[in-house]
Amino acid sequence: MTDTTQRARTESPGPEPSPLTKRGGGDPATRGRTSIADGVVEKIAGMAARDVVGVHAMGSGLSRTFGAVRDRVPGGGRSVARGVKAEVGESQTALDLEIVVDYGVAIADVARDVRENVIAAVERMTGLEVVEVNIAVTDVKLPDEPDDEELPETRLQ
């Protein structure tokens, strides 16, 4: 009887567990939460909207003016989220965009293209379902108009 007891202790308990073995049970992707800030979605949407042909700028006239001033301040940087407002939930998001279109483009087509591009980019990068993208066209950029984002040079140097 002691012979079998000693033999059982000296035998290997089996293969060593692999370092890739899942511990704690379940898929690692389901352990924990991922939250995405509104600003992240706003930046993604802003970049996607600017990529559409016919979109001249983002934001209302006032926000573009303040943005132009901020851009000239050292360290101010351009805001890619200008003209975008996002509401982010656990699995869905809704977006409001303000755009300025170039003169001569079909506004309905530009709005459709912006909506498609924004939805594709946000859903691909965040995994959130985009439930709506509301677009407000706040201005039309005429060919002979100076750009709002370019401030006139001051006389003093």
Secondary structure, DSSP 4 states (H G I P E B T S, - for coil): -HHHHHHHHHS--SSPPPTTS--SSS-GGGSS-----HHHHHHHHHHHHHTSTTEEEES-HHHHHHHHHHHHSTTT---TTTTEEEEE-SSEEEEEEEEEEETTS-HHHHHHHHHHHHHHHHHHHH--EEEEEEEEEEEEE-TTSPPTTSPPPPS--
